[in-house]
Structures are given as structure tokens and as C-alpha cells.
């Protein structure tokens, strides 16, 4: 009896150690290191002689001066994001938590109503988010954001859409489904799971300015709450993809943000 108990304890200890290393390594090659880099970029921006709202943060910037090479580089960048989400998905499917009271089982099958939920979440975050951004720029809490910095070409809009959905796929799977599941498997309380996931999301947006960090923390709290309640991940991916698509493509077509 004691042998079985010791074996079970050793197994749980080894499993917990493996999960901790998994979290460290995955974050080290994905959004953890992105967050650290973003914090350093914010520090650099704050030490600049110009105010934050006099600086520009470029998204989807040109990666090559060669017109045939840049689309390939853009596709590779989007592919890296899809790979990050794929890695987290693979790890989750390899080690599904047996105790459903720890974390909801993520539902990977897409259903038609996920698009409606995703559009609703996008509106809840996107519309106030735009107003918050405009206000933050006026107050000097955010850089000017150029979401469509690549040069005009036949491939520009499709590449912007591809990157928008790559962002949604990677961020929602890694920062919500995978990270929250793993932390709960380690018996981390939901309060700290919400804090950790939201702060991580906010951290890797800080290169855009202080307000971007706060705005994405709010987004992270809402999205994690939805996932905890429903277990569904596709509405979050869809919402994120729609928000970024509207931001990237809308900016490119309008030539900027009205009022700025």
C-alpha cells in the first residue's frame, strides 16, 4: 500500500516538474520572450526625447526591399505564429488533464454559432478599444500605430489578413487555452491564472505604449473568462482575427485613423 502511495506521489511530482519546464520553455520561445522584448522597447521609447504620441510603432512592416521576396518573408512570419499555436495545441492534446474540475476541457471543434460569438466579442473589445487608443494618443500614453507598414502591392491585403488570423490563432491558443490549462494542472488558483494570462498578453503589446498594455490586459481578462465559462476557443480566435483584420485592412484602405 505504501509502495503504491509513494509511486503515485513520485509520479505527480515528476509530472508537475515536467509541466513547469514545459511552461518555461514554451514561453521562452513564444510570447514570454516577446513580452520581455516589448518591455525593453517601451523603456527605450520613454527615454526618447520625443513624447510617446510623437513616435510610431509599425506593425506588418516591410521585411525586404525586393518586391518578390517580401511576401515570402511575410508568409514565413505568419507561419511562425501558426507554429506557436500548433505547438501549444500539440502539447495540450498530448497531455489532457484528467480532472475536469481543474480547468475546462477546451472544445476544438468549430460550430457555426462560434462566428456569431466571435463577432460579438470583437465588437465588445474592438469599438471601445479604438476609442481608448485615440484618447491614449491624445494624452501621450500611446505611440501612433501603423498597422499596415508594408509597401502597397498586389499581395498587401491578403498578407495583412493572413497575419491577422495568425495572431488570433497563436495568442488565443497559447495565452488562454494552453497557459491556463497548464497553470490549473499545477493547482494555481484561478485568481493568479487570470492575472498571469492577462499580464502576459499586456506585456507583449507594451512596445505600442502604456495604454496598449492596459487595454490588452482587459481583453485578456474577458477572453479568459469566456473560455473558462464555455471551454470554447474558436470564438476567441475568430474575435481576435476579426479585430486585427479590421485594424490592418481598414487602416490600409483609409490611410490612417480618423481624428489622428
ChimeraX attribute file (.defattr): number of C-alpha atoms within 10 A of each C-alpha:
attribute: neighborCount
match mode: 1-to-1
recipient: residues
	/A:1	6
	/A:2	7
	/A:3	8
	/A:4	9
	/A:5	10
	/A:6	11
	/A:7	12
	/A:8	12
	/A:9	12
	/A:10	12
	/A:11	12
	/A:12	13
	/A:13	12
	/A:14	12
	/A:15	14
	/A:16	16
	/A:17	12
	/A:18	12
	/A:19	17
	/A:20	14
	/A:21	12
	/A:22	16
	/A:23	16
	/A:24	12
	/A:25	12
	/A:26	19
	/A:27	19
	/A:28	14
	/A:29	11
	/A:30	19
	/A:31	21
	/A:32	20
	/A:33	15
	/A:34	20
	/A:35	22
	/A:36	17
	/A:37	17
	/A:38	22
	/A:39	22
	/A:40	14
	/A:41	16
	/A:42	21
	/A:43	14
	/A:44	11
	/A:45	19
	/A:46	14
	/A:47	11
	/A:48	11
	/A:49	8
	/A:50	10
	/A:51	14
	/A:52	24
	/A:53	19
	/A:54	12
	/A:55	17
	/A:56	16
	/A:57	17
	/A:58	17
	/A:59	15
	/A:60	20
	/A:61	15
	/A:62	18
	/A:63	16
	/A:64	14
	/A:65	9
	/A:66	9
	/A:67	14
	/A:68	10
	/A:69	11
	/A:70	18
	/A:71	21
	/A:72	14
	/A:73	14
	/A:74	21
	/A:75	15
	/A:76	12
	/A:77	16
	/A:78	21
	/A:79	15
	/A:80	15
	/A:81	20
	/A:82	20
	/A:83	16
	/A:84	23
	/A:85	24
	/A:86	16
	/A:87	17
	/A:88	21
	/A:89	17
	/A:90	12
	/A:91	14
	/A:92	19
	/A:93	12
	/A:94	9
	/A:95	10
	/A:96	14
	/A:97	17
	/A:98	10
	/A:99	10
	/A:100	10
	/A:101	10
	/A:102	19
	/A:103	21
	/A:104	19
	/A:105	19
	/A:106	20
	/A:107	13
	/A:108	11
	/A:109	9
	/A:110	12
	/A:111	11
	/A:112	7
	/A:113	10
	/A:114	19
	/A:115	18
	/A:116	14
	/A:117	16
	/A:118	22
	/A:119	21
	/A:120	15
	/A:121	22
	/A:122	24
	/A:123	15
	/A:124	14
	/A:125	20
	/A:126	21
	/A:127	11
	/A:128	12
	/A:129	19
	/A:130	13
	/A:131	10
	/A:132	16
	/A:133	20
	/A:134	18
	/A:135	15
	/A:136	20
	/A:137	19
	/A:138	14
	/A:139	12
	/A:140	17
	/A:141	19
	/A:142	28
	/A:143	27
	/A:144	24
	/A:145	20
	/A:146	21
	/A:147	21
	/A:148	24
	/A:149	18
	/A:150	22
	/A:151	16
	/A:152	12
	/A:153	9
	/A:154	9
	/A:155	13
	/A:156	19
	/A:157	19
	/A:158	13
	/A:159	19
	/A:160	27
	/A:161	19
	/A:162	17
	/A:163	24
	/A:164	23
	/A:165	23
	/A:166	25
	/A:167	21
	/A:168	25
	/A:169	24
	/A:170	25
	/A:171	24
	/A:172	26
	/A:173	25
	/A:174	25
	/A:175	26
	/A:176	25
	/A:177	26
	/A:178	23
	/A:179	22
	/A:180	26
	/A:181	24
	/A:182	23
	/A:183	21
	/A:184	18
	/A:185	20
	/A:186	16
	/A:187	13
	/A:188	14
	/A:189	11
	/A:190	15
	/A:191	8
	/A:192	13
	/A:193	21
	/A:194	20
	/A:195	14
	/A:196	19
	/A:197	23
	/A:198	25
	/A:199	20
	/A:200	22
	/A:201	29
	/A:202	24
	/A:203	26
	/A:204	21
	/A:205	23
	/A:206	27
	/A:207	26
	/A:208	27
	/A:209	30
	/A:210	21
	/A:211	22
	/A:212	23
	/A:213	24
	/A:214	18
	/A:215	20
	/A:216	22
	/A:217	23
	/A:218	16
	/A:219	22
	/A:220	25
	/A:221	19
	/A:222	18
	/A:223	26
	/A:224	23
	/A:225	14
	/A:226	16
	/A:227	23
	/A:228	20
	/A:229	10
	/A:230	13
	/A:231	17
	/A:232	21
	/A:233	25
	/A:234	24
	/A:235	25
	/A:236	28
	/A:237	25
	/A:238	24
	/A:239	28
	/A:240	27
	/A:241	24
	/A:242	23
	/A:243	23
	/A:244	23
	/A:245	22
	/A:246	16
	/A:247	21
	/A:248	23
	/A:249	20
	/A:250	16
	/A:251	18
	/A:252	21
	/A:253	10
	/A:254	9
	/A:255	11
	/A:256	16
	/A:257	15
	/A:258	8
	/A:259	5
	/A:260	9
